[in-house]
Amino acid sequence: GDYTLATGTVTFVPGDTSESVVVTIINDTIDENDETYFVDLTNATNATISDAQGLGTIVDNDTATISIADASASEGDNAGFVVSLTNPSAVDVTVTLTTTTGTAGTGDYTTTTTLVTIPAGDTSVTVNVPATEDTTDESDETFTATLSGPANGTLGDDVATGTILDDENAPVVSSADASAAEGDNAG
């Protein structure tokens, strides 16, 4: 699947000392190591073969770029950050994900530093960061998830925002009836 298999005859015209053998390389989108193949010469006529095998190298032209997408969650749920590659890799790709506070403090979510592995052949994984349930009515809060230290890939969009959605209802204000005698204050 990396190149087109072929057999044929190489003919030297009188006076020539070299001829080219063209091997068709198949372009793919997999980030992989450079690969090698052999071209073998056999059955020479009117000549002898001094080196019967040539080594060809397929130089990989694909790069797996790692990115992270924004995520949101209600209090008590997980914010699922999707860490993805632009194209699959032939080897595992790893990167470190670290969260930092924003308007959400450390008590509003589980601070996280973790090594994320995207297995060879896959293009994404989800990293869950738990949001803490509370009983306070408040605005939605945010924190940051940042990627660093990639192995077998390069960083693209390396920062994402996590949003914790408040799930409490606004407080209800009410008053009770009161009565007072003339000259007294009603409470």
N, C-alpha and C positions, 0 to 999 in steps of 0.2 A: 503493500500500500504506500510505500515511500518513493518508489520509482517504478518505471515500466520495464518489465523483463523483456529482453530481446536477444536474439541470436542473429548472426549474419556473417558475411564475408567482407574482409577488409582487403582491398586491392591496391597495390602500389603500382603506379604507372612507371615506365622506365625513367630513371633520373630522380624520382621522388625518394626522400629518405624518411618521411613521416606522413602519417594520415591520422585524422581525428575520428574517434568513435563517440557518437553522441548518445548520451543516456538521458531519457526524459524523466525529470524529477517531478513528483506530484506535490503541489502546494497544499498544505493543510493549515489549520488554525490552532494546532496544539503547540503549546510552549514546551519544548523538549530539548534534550542535549543534541549536539551534532551527531549524525549517524554516518556509518560507513558501509560500503559495498565493494565487491570485487568485479573486475572485468578480466576474464580468462581468455588466453589465446591458445589455440590448438591447431594441429594439422597444417603446418606451414608447407607451402609448395614453392620450390626454387629459393628457399631461404631457411635459416635455422632460427629458432626462438631462443633468445638469451635470457629474457625475463618474461615468464608466461603469465604473470598476474599483476594487474594494476589496481591500486586502491583508490576508490572514489569517496569523497566526503560530501555529505549533504549538510550544509550550514543552515541551522535553524534561523528563521526570520520572524518568529513570533515571540511576543512578550506578554506574560500574564500580568495585567494591571489590577491591583487590589483596591476596592472601594467599599465604603460603608454608607448605608442609607439611614435617614432619620427614622425614629421610632416613637410611638406613643403608647401609653397604657393608662387605664384607670387605676386609682389607688388599690392596692392589693393584688394587682395583676402584673404580668411581665411585659416589659418593653422589649420587643424582639428586634434587635438590630441585625439586618441582613448584611453580611460581609460577602462580597462577590468578586468574581474574576471576569475580565473582558472576554476571555476564552479559556478553555480547559488547559490544564498542565499535565504533563506525563509524570510528574512527581508531586508529592504533597507540597502545598504552599502554606507557610505559617506566618503569622503576624501577631503582635501583642495588642490587645484592646485594653485601654485604661479609661475609667470614668473620672470626671471632675465635676465639682459642684458648680451650680449656677444660681438661679433663684431657688432651686431645690437644694436643701441642705443635706448633710450626710444622714440625717434621720428620716428623710423622705424617700430614700431608695437604698439599695444595697450597693455600696461602693465596690467596684470590681476592677481587678487587673487579672487578665487571663490570656493564655496563649491560645490562639484560634488556629485550627488546622482545617484547611480545605483539602480533602483527599484527592489524590491523582484522579483525573477524569471528571471530577465534579466542578461546578462553577459557583456554588454558594453554600453558606451555612448560616444559621441563625444563632445569635448569642442573646440569651435572655437575661435581662437585668430586672430583678424584682422591685416594684414600687411598693412602698409601705402604706398600709391602710391606717387612716386616722379618722377622727370625728370632728375635725375643725373645718368649717366652711372657709375656703380660701381660693385665691386665683390659681389657675393652672401654673405649674412650676416646671422649670427646665434644668437639665444638666447636659454635659458634653461627653461623648464617647470618641476617643482618639485612637487611631492605629499608628503603630510604630514598629521598627525592627523587622521588616519583611525578610523572609527567606524564600528563594525561588520565585520571586515576583517583585514588581515595583509598585510603589504607592501612587494611587490616583487621588480620588476624593477621600482624604484620610480623617475627616472630622464630621461627626453627625450630632444632631441635637436630639436628646430624649425629652419628651414632654409627658409630665404626669398630670392626668386629667382629674380634677377634683370631682368627687362623686357625692358630696354632701349637699343637701338642700340649703338654701339661704335661711338664716334664722327667721322665725315668725315673731313679730312684735304684737303683743296684745295687752289689753288692760282689763282689769276687773271692775265691776260696779263698786261704788263706794257711797257711803252716806255719812252725814255729820249733822250735829245739832247746830242751830244758829249760833254763830260766833266761833265755832270750832272749825278747824281745817279738815277737809275731807282727804283721806289717804288713798 
